[in-house]
Structure formats: C-alpha cells, structure tokens
Amino acid sequence: MLINKTVSGFVEELASNSPAPGGGSAAALAGSLGAALSIMVCNFTEGKPKFSSVQEEISEIKQKGLALKNDLMDYIDGDTDSFVEVMKAYKLPKETDAEKTLRSERIQGATIQATLLPLKVAESCVEVLKLSLRVLTIGNPNTACDAAVSGVTAYAGFQGAIFNVKINLSSINDETFLKSIKGKIVSLQEDADKLNQLILVKAKEVVG
C-alpha cells in the first residue's frame, strides 16, 4: 500500500514512469497533511489555560480533523486503485459485440468510480479548509504558521482533486451524472476559493 511507504519511497514512486500513483493520490496526501497540521495546532492549544474559552471548540475541531485525516489517507490508495480498475476495463477483449458491450459498460462504471473518488477528496479538503481557518483564528498563535500551511496545503489538495474529477468527465456518457457532478464542482470551487482567500487574509494578519 502506498500509505505504508516512507516519504522518500512515495515521492520516488510518484516520480517513476508508472501511471499510478499520480496527481489524484498526491492531492489526497496534500489534504491529509492539511488535516494533520490543523490537528497539530489543536494539540498546542488544548489544555492550555490561556485558551480556556475555546477548549470545547478546539476539541471538536481536533476530532473532525482526525476523521478527515484518516479518510484522506485512505483515499491515497483509493485513487490509485480506482485508476487501476479503469485500466483493467480498457484491457477487456472487444472481438465480439457482446464483449464490446461488456467492455463499454465496465469502462463507464470504472470511470464513474474514478470520478467519485477525487470528488470525495475535494469535499474532504473543503472541510479541512474550514478547520484551518478556524484554528488560524482561535488556536495558539505560536502555531499560526502551521495553521496557515494547513490551509494552503488543503487548498492544493482540493484543486488537485478537482482537476482529477474534470479529466474523467469527457469519458462519461451518463448526462444525468455529468450534470450532477458539474454542479457539485461549481459549488465546491466557490466554497474552497472563498475559504482559501479568508485564510490568506488571516495569515497575513497574524503571520505577516
């Protein structure tokens, strides 16, 4: 599993001539790093008398961050696995009409799944952005830089995931599915852009 590799091992795997892992797994990793940094800020804020007024919220943020981190770590391998399934579908035989029909159905099904996975990554990254902004606002100021990096890393993960969603759309024939996904992309992009801008403004205010 990719998630069990060392940092250098994972980076070298990305740099190889293998088509997977690629940008989708990298996007999920970026999102998980953003979540981890938000948790770090919580750990440096939790239990400190100076931040007694925000202890309950910090505890809630930490729990949400842990769940998001775990999900995004799962998506690192999930994205590569979904890509492999698409490749398997394309390799199915296509000599007879029945084989062609089966192959086409498998390609469509696998491509839809390969689209839904990075969409989950994007949705999770938006949630991480919300946590990043909040810990940047109420967390221990000694970790303000870490909170800011949490935000920009999560935004990178979000944008990477959206690219991976979009690249699959031209291969999908289901118009109802396409309409739904395109609508979600617009909504998620608006939310992510707004949160990213707020994080950058706040970071300039508290970090410099």
Backbone as numpy.savetxt, mean C-alpha at the origin, in Angstrom:
# Nx Ny Nz CAx CAy CAz Cx Cy Cz
9.26 -16.88 0.92 8.42 -15.67 0.92 9.28 -14.43 0.92
8.83 -13.43 0.20 9.58 -12.18 0.12 9.74 -11.52 1.48
8.67 -11.59 2.28 8.67 -10.90 3.57 9.74 -11.45 4.51
10.20 -12.67 4.26 11.21 -13.29 5.13 12.64 -13.02 4.66
12.78 -12.32 3.56 14.12 -12.00 3.06 14.75 -10.89 3.90
16.07 -10.81 3.86 16.75 -9.67 4.46 16.45 -8.44 3.61
16.73 -7.27 4.15 16.52 -6.03 3.39 17.34 -6.08 2.10
18.61 -6.45 2.22 19.47 -6.49 1.03 18.99 -7.56 0.05
18.52 -8.68 0.58 18.01 -9.74 -0.28 16.80 -9.32 -1.07
15.90 -8.58 -0.41 14.69 -8.10 -1.09 15.05 -7.07 -2.16
15.95 -6.16 -1.82 16.36 -5.13 -2.78 17.02 -5.76 -4.00
17.87 -6.75 -3.77 18.53 -7.42 -4.89 17.51 -8.18 -5.75
16.49 -8.75 -5.11 15.44 -9.45 -5.85 14.69 -8.46 -6.75
14.41 -7.28 -6.21 13.75 -6.24 -7.02 14.61 -5.84 -8.20
15.91 -5.78 -7.99 16.84 -5.33 -9.03 17.12 -6.38 -10.08
16.67 -7.62 -9.86 16.98 -8.70 -10.78 16.14 -8.60 -12.07
16.40 -9.51 -13.00 15.65 -9.50 -14.26 14.36 -10.32 -14.19
13.97 -10.69 -12.98 12.70 -11.39 -12.78 11.56 -10.36 -12.80
10.43 -10.66 -13.47 9.33 -9.70 -13.54 8.61 -9.50 -12.20
8.84 -10.39 -11.26 8.22 -10.26 -9.94 9.23 -10.75 -8.89
9.33 -10.02 -7.77 8.52 -8.87 -7.37 8.86 -7.63 -8.18
7.93 -6.70 -8.16 8.11 -5.45 -8.88 7.52 -4.29 -8.10
6.97 -3.34 -8.85 6.47 -2.12 -8.23 5.34 -2.33 -7.25
4.51 -3.35 -7.50 3.39 -3.59 -6.60 3.84 -4.01 -5.22
4.79 -4.94 -5.16 5.33 -5.38 -3.87 6.09 -4.25 -3.20
6.81 -3.45 -4.00 7.55 -2.32 -3.45 6.58 -1.29 -2.84
5.43 -1.10 -3.49 4.44 -0.16 -2.98 3.88 -0.64 -1.64
3.61 -1.94 -1.55 3.11 -2.50 -0.29 4.15 -2.36 0.81
5.42 -2.58 0.46 6.50 -2.41 1.43 6.56 -0.97 1.92
6.46 -0.02 0.99 6.50 1.39 1.37 5.36 1.72 2.34
4.18 1.20 2.05 3.05 1.44 2.95 3.29 0.85 4.32
3.86 -0.36 4.38 4.13 -0.99 5.67 5.18 -0.21 6.47
6.15 0.37 5.78 7.16 1.19 6.45 6.52 2.46 7.02
5.60 3.03 6.25 4.88 4.21 6.75 4.10 3.89 8.01
3.42 2.74 8.01 2.66 2.31 9.19 3.60 2.08 10.37
4.73 1.44 10.11 5.69 1.13 11.17 6.21 2.41 11.83
6.46 3.42 11.03 6.96 4.69 11.58 5.90 5.39 12.42
4.64 5.28 12.03 3.57 5.85 12.85 3.50 5.14 14.20
3.69 3.82 14.18 3.70 3.04 15.42 4.89 3.47 16.28
6.03 3.71 15.65 7.21 4.17 16.37 6.92 5.47 17.14
6.26 6.40 16.47 5.92 7.67 17.12 5.00 7.41 18.32
4.06 6.50 18.14 3.16 6.15 19.25 3.94 5.60 20.43
4.92 4.76 20.14 5.72 4.15 21.20 6.54 5.18 21.97
6.91 6.27 21.32 7.66 7.33 21.98 6.74 8.38 22.63
5.46 8.19 22.47 4.47 9.11 23.05 3.69 8.42 24.17
3.46 7.13 23.99 2.68 6.33 24.92 3.35 6.27 26.30
2.54 6.48 27.33 3.04 6.36 28.70 3.84 7.54 29.21
3.94 8.59 28.40 4.68 9.78 28.81 3.73 10.79 29.46
3.97 11.16 30.72 3.08 12.12 31.42 2.87 13.41 30.64
3.88 13.82 29.92 3.81 15.07 29.15 2.70 15.02 28.10
2.36 13.80 27.66 1.35 13.64 26.62 0.11 12.90 27.15
-0.18 13.13 28.43 -1.29 12.42 29.09 -2.63 12.69 28.43
-2.80 13.87 27.85 -4.09 14.22 27.26 -4.41 13.48 25.97
-3.39 12.86 25.37 -3.61 12.17 24.10 -3.37 10.67 24.19
-3.21 10.16 25.41 -2.87 8.75 25.57 -3.88 7.80 24.95
-5.16 8.07 25.14 -6.19 7.18 24.61 -6.15 7.16 23.08
-6.03 8.34 22.48 -5.98 8.40 21.02 -4.72 7.76 20.47
-3.60 7.99 21.14 -2.33 7.40 20.71 -2.41 5.88 20.74
-3.06 5.35 21.78 -3.22 3.90 21.89 -4.07 3.36 20.74
-5.12 4.09 20.37 -5.99 3.68 19.27 -5.24 3.73 17.94
-4.45 4.78 17.75 -3.66 4.92 16.53 -2.67 3.77 16.41
-2.05 3.43 17.52 -1.07 2.34 17.52 -1.71 1.03 17.09
-2.89 0.74 17.61 -3.57 -0.51 17.25 -3.96 -0.52 15.78
-4.45 0.60 15.28 -4.78 0.69 13.86 -3.53 0.54 13.01
-2.44 1.17 13.46 -1.18 1.08 12.73 -0.65 -0.34 12.66
-0.76 -1.06 13.77 -0.30 -2.45 13.79 -1.08 -3.31 12.80
-2.40 -3.12 12.75 -3.23 -3.89 11.83 -2.88 -3.56 10.38
-2.69 -2.27 10.09 -2.35 -1.85 8.73 -0.97 -2.36 8.33
-0.03 -2.29 9.25 1.32 -2.79 8.97 1.28 -4.27 8.60
0.54 -5.03 9.36 0.45 -6.47 9.11 -0.22 -6.77 7.77
-1.29 -6.04 7.47 -1.97 -6.22 6.19 -1.03 -5.91 5.02
-0.35 -4.79 5.12 0.53 -4.36 4.04 1.71 -5.31 3.87
2.20 -5.86 4.96 3.27 -6.85 4.86 2.78 -8.10 4.13
1.53 -8.48 4.39 0.94 -9.62 3.66 0.82 -9.32 2.17
0.52 -8.06 1.85 0.32 -7.68 0.45 1.62 -7.69 -0.34
2.76 -7.63 0.34 4.05 -7.68 -0.36 4.14 -8.97 -1.17
3.86 -10.08 -0.52 3.85 -11.36 -1.22 2.59 -11.54 -2.04
1.48 -11.00 -1.54 0.20 -11.13 -2.25 0.25 -10.54 -3.64
0.92 -9.41 -3.79 1.00 -8.78 -5.10 1.78 -9.64 -6.08
2.91 -10.17 -5.62 3.71 -11.03 -6.48 2.95 -12.31 -6.84
2.25 -12.87 -5.85 1.48 -14.09 -6.10 0.39 -13.85 -7.15
-0.28 -12.69 -7.08 -1.35 -12.40 -8.04 -0.78 -12.22 -9.45
0.41 -11.65 -9.55 1.07 -11.49 -10.85 1.42 -12.86 -11.44
1.90 -13.75 -10.59 2.25 -15.09 -11.04 1.03 -15.81 -11.60
-0.13 -15.61 -10.97 -1.35 -16.25 -11.44 -1.75 -15.73 -12.83
-1.53 -14.46 -13.06 -1.81 -13.90 -14.39 -0.91 -14.55 -15.43
0.36 -14.67 -15.10 1.31 -15.29 -16.03 0.94 -16.75 -16.31
0.49 -17.45 -15.29 0.06 -18.84 -15.47 -1.13 -18.92 -16.43
-2.06 -17.98 -16.29 -3.24 -17.96 -17.16 -2.85 -17.74 -18.62
-1.89 -16.85 -18.85 -1.45 -16.58 -20.22 -0.74 -17.78 -20.85
-0.21 -18.66 -20.03 0.51 -19.82 -20.54 -0.39 -21.02 -20.81
-1.68 -20.89 -20.52 -2.60 -22.00 -20.77 -2.70 -22.27 -22.27
-2.98 -23.51 -22.65 -3.08 -23.85 -24.08 -4.23 -23.11 -24.77
-4.08 -22.88 -26.07 -5.10 -22.15 -26.82 -5.25 -22.74 -28.24
-5.22 -24.04 -28.31 -5.34 -24.71 -29.60 -6.79 -24.86 -30.04
-7.66 -25.27 -29.12 -9.08 -25.47 -29.46 -9.91 -24.30 -28.98
-11.14 -24.22 -29.46 -12.04 -23.15 -29.03 -12.30 -23.23 -27.53
-12.45 -24.44 -27.02 -12.69 -24.63 -25.59 -11.49 -24.14 -24.77
-10.31 -24.45 -25.26 -9.10 -24.00 -24.56 -8.97 -22.48 -24.60
-9.31 -21.92 -25.73 -9.24 -20.46 -25.86 -10.22 -19.78 -24.91
-11.42 -20.35 -24.81 -12.43 -19.78 -23.91 -11.99 -19.87 -22.46
-11.49 -21.04 -22.06 -11.01 -21.24 -20.69 -9.85 -20.30 -20.39
-8.91 -20.21 -21.33 -7.74 -19.34 -21.14 -8.18 -17.89 -20.96
-9.10 -17.44 -21.79 -9.59 -16.06 -21.70 -10.25 -15.79 -20.36
-11.06 -16.74 -19.90 -11.75 -16.59 -18.61 -10.74 -16.53 -17.46
-9.73 -17.40 -17.54 -8.71 -17.43 -16.48 -7.90 -16.14 -16.46
-7.58 -15.63 -17.65 -6.83 -14.37 -17.74 -7.64 -13.24 -17.12
-8.92 -13.19 -17.48 -9.76 -12.12 -16.93 -9.87 -12.22 -15.41
-10.10 -13.43 -14.92 -10.23 -13.61 -13.47 -8.95 -13.27 -12.73
-7.82 -13.72 -13.26 -6.53 -13.45 -12.61 -6.18 -11.97 -12.67
-6.51 -11.31 -13.78 -6.21 -9.89 -13.92 -7.06 -9.05 -12.98
-8.29 -9.45 -12.80 -9.16 -8.75 -11.85 -8.58 -8.87 -10.43
-8.15 -10.07 -10.07 -7.56 -10.25 -8.74 -6.25 -9.46 -8.60
-5.49 -9.39 -9.70 -4.24 -8.63 -9.69 -4.49 -7.13 -9.65
-5.72 -6.73 -9.91 -6.11 -5.32 -9.81 -6.63 -5.01 -8.41
-7.36 -5.93 -7.85 -7.94 -5.72 -6.52 -6.88 -5.69 -5.42
-5.79 -6.44 -5.61 -4.74 -6.48 -4.59 -4.08 -5.11 -4.40
-3.57 -4.48 -5.46 -2.99 -3.14 -5.26 -4.03 -2.10 -4.85
-5.29 -2.33 -5.19 -6.33 -1.41 -4.71 -6.41 -1.48 -3.19
-6.28 -2.69 -2.64 -6.26 -2.85 -1.18 -5.05 -2.14 -0.59
-3.92 -2.23 -1.28 -2.71 -1.53 -0.83 -2.96 -0.03 -0.80
-3.56 0.50 -1.86 -3.86 1.93 -1.93 -4.79 2.35 -0.81
-5.83 1.57 -0.57 -6.79 1.88 0.50 -6.10 1.87 1.86
-5.23 0.90 2.07 -4.51 0.82 3.34 -3.56 2.00 3.51
-2.91 2.40 2.42 -1.98 3.53 2.49 -2.71 4.84 2.83
-3.92 4.99 2.35 -4.70 6.18 2.71 -4.97 6.18 4.22
-5.26 5.01 4.76 -5.48 4.92 6.21 -4.20 5.22 6.98
-3.06 4.78 6.45 -1.78 5.09 7.08 -1.52 6.60 7.04
-1.86 7.23 5.93 -1.69 8.68 5.82 -2.47 9.42 6.90
-3.66 8.94 7.20 -4.47 9.54 8.26 -3.75 9.45 9.61
-3.17 8.28 9.87 -2.44 8.09 11.13 -1.19 8.95 11.16
-0.49 9.03 10.04 0.73 9.83 9.95 0.46 11.29 10.30
-0.60 11.82 9.73 -0.95 13.22 9.98 -1.28 13.43 11.45
-1.98 12.47 12.01 -2.40 12.63 13.41 -1.21 12.54 14.36
-0.30 11.58 14.15 0.84 11.47 15.07 1.81 12.63 14.87
1.85 13.18 13.67 2.66 14.37 13.42 2.11 15.55 14.18
0.81 15.55 14.41 0.13 16.65 15.09 0.16 16.52 16.60
-0.06 15.29 17.12 -0.19 15.14 18.58 0.92 14.30 19.21
1.77 13.70 18.40 2.81 12.82 18.92 3.98 13.56 19.53
4.88 12.81 20.13 6.10 13.36 20.71 6.85 14.15 19.64
7.08 15.45 19.87 7.75 16.26 18.85 9.17 15.81 18.53
9.77 15.04 19.43 11.10 14.51 19.16 11.09 13.51 18.02
9.90 13.02 17.69 9.77 12.05 16.59 8.99 12.66 15.42
8.95 13.97 15.36 8.20 14.65 14.28 8.75 14.27 12.91
10.05 14.16 12.79 10.65 13.79 11.50 10.21 12.39 11.09
10.16 11.49 12.06 9.73 10.12 11.78 8.27 10.09 11.33
7.45 10.93 11.96 6.04 11.02 11.58 5.90 11.55 10.16
6.73 12.54 9.82 6.69 13.11 8.47 7.12 12.08 7.43
8.18 11.32 7.74 8.63 10.28 6.82 7.57 9.19 6.69
6.87 8.91 7.78 5.75 7.97 7.72 4.76 8.39 6.65
4.45 9.69 6.65 3.48 10.21 5.68 3.95 10.13 4.24
5.16 10.60 3.98 5.61 10.63 2.59 5.88 9.22 2.07
6.27 8.33 2.97 6.49 6.94 2.55 5.16 6.27 2.21
4.16 6.52 3.05 2.82 5.97 2.79 2.25 6.53 1.49
2.53 7.80 1.21 2.03 8.40 -0.03 2.71 7.77 -1.24
3.99 7.51 -1.12 4.70 6.82 -2.20 4.10 5.43 -2.43
3.80 4.75 -1.33 3.16 3.44 -1.45 1.80 3.53 -2.11
1.05 4.55 -1.73 -0.27 4.76 -2.33 -0.16 4.97 -3.83
0.71 5.90 -4.23 0.80 6.23 -5.65 1.30 5.04 -6.47
2.24 4.30 -5.90 2.73 3.11 -6.58 1.63 2.08 -6.76
0.81 1.92 -5.74 -0.29 0.96 -5.83 -1.31 1.38 -6.88
-1.61 2.66 -6.94 -2.57 3.17 -7.93 -2.05 2.94 -9.35
-0.76 3.15 -9.56 -0.18 2.86 -10.88 -0.40 1.40 -11.24
-0.25 0.51 -10.26 -0.41 -0.93 -10.51 -1.86 -1.31 -10.75
-2.78 -0.57 -10.17 -4.20 -0.78 -10.48 -4.48 -0.36 -11.92
-4.04 0.83 -12.27 -4.34 1.39 -13.59 -3.76 0.57 -14.73
-2.57 0.01 -14.54 -1.92 -0.71 -15.63 -2.70 -1.94 -16.06
-3.53 -2.48 -15.15 -4.30 -3.68 -15.45 -5.64 -3.40 -16.14
-6.11 -2.19 -16.04 -7.47 -1.90 -16.48 -7.70 -2.13 -17.97
-6.68 -1.86 -18.79 -6.85 -2.03 -20.24 -7.01 -3.48 -20.65
-6.69 -4.41 -19.74 -6.79 -5.84 -20.06 -8.09 -6.46 -19.54
-8.93 -5.65 -18.92 -10.17 -6.16 -18.32 -11.37 -5.78 -19.19
-12.25 -6.72 -19.42 -13.41 -6.50 -20.30 -14.69 -6.13 -19.55
-14.75 -6.42 -18.26 -15.96 -6.20 -17.48 -16.18 -4.70 -17.24
-17.11 -4.11 -17.98 -17.34 -2.66 -17.92 -17.85 -2.21 -16.56
-18.68 -3.04 -15.93 -19.20 -2.68 -14.60 -18.06 -2.62 -13.59
-17.18 -3.62 -13.66 -16.01 -3.64 -12.78 -15.12 -2.43 -13.02
-14.87 -2.13 -14.29 -14.01 -1.00 -14.65 -14.56 0.32 -14.13
-15.86 0.50 -14.29 -16.49 1.74 -13.82 -16.34 1.89 -12.32
-16.54 0.79 -11.59 -16.41 0.80 -10.14 -14.99 1.13 -9.71
-14.01 0.49 -10.33 -12.61 0.70 -9.96 -12.16 2.12 -10.28
-12.57 2.62 -11.45 -12.17 3.98 -11.82 -12.75 5.01 -10.86
-13.96 4.77 -10.40 -14.56 5.67 -9.42 -13.80 5.64 -8.10
-13.38 4.45 -7.70 -12.62 4.32 -6.45 -11.26 5.00 -6.57
-10.65 4.89 -7.74 -9.35 5.53 -7.96 -9.45 7.04 -7.77
-10.47 7.63 -8.36 -10.66 9.08 -8.25 -10.83 9.49 -6.79
-11.68 8.77 -6.08 -11.96 9.09 -4.67 -10.71 8.92 -3.81
-10.02 7.81 -4.00 -8.81 7.56 -3.21 -7.71 8.58 -3.51
-7.57 8.94 -4.79 -6.54 9.91 -5.16 -6.81 11.27 -4.51
-8.06 11.67 -4.50 -8.42 12.94 -3.86 -8.07 12.92 -2.38
-8.42 11.83 -1.70 -8.14 11.72 -0.27 -6.64 11.71 0.00
-5.90 10.92 -0.78 -4.46 10.80 -0.57 -3.74 12.12 -0.84
-4.12 12.80 -1.91 -3.48 14.08 -2.24 -3.73 15.12 -1.15
-4.94 15.15 -0.65 -5.29 16.10 0.42 -4.49 15.81 1.68
-4.45 14.55 2.07 -3.71 14.16 3.28 -2.22 14.42 3.12
-1.67 14.10 1.96 -0.26 14.32 1.70 0.08 15.81 1.81
-0.77 16.65 1.26 -0.52 18.09 1.33 -0.57 18.59 2.76
-1.52 18.10 3.53 -1.62 18.49 4.94 -0.39 18.04 5.73
0.11 16.86 5.41 1.31 16.36 6.08 2.52 17.22 5.73
2.64 17.60 4.48 3.78 18.44 4.07 3.73 19.80 4.74
2.55 20.37 4.84 2.39 21.68 5.51 2.74 21.56 6.99
2.21 20.50 7.63 2.48 20.31 9.06 3.94 20.02 9.30
4.56 19.24 8.41 5.98 18.91 8.56 6.84 20.16 8.47
6.48 21.05 7.57 7.24 22.30 7.44 7.11 23.13 8.70
5.94 23.05 9.32 5.66 23.80 10.54 6.45 23.26 11.73
6.50 21.93 11.89 7.11 21.35 13.09 8.54 20.85 12.89
8.92 20.58 11.66 10.27 20.10 11.38 11.15 21.22 10.81
10.57 21.97 9.87 11.31 23.08 9.27 11.44 22.93 7.77
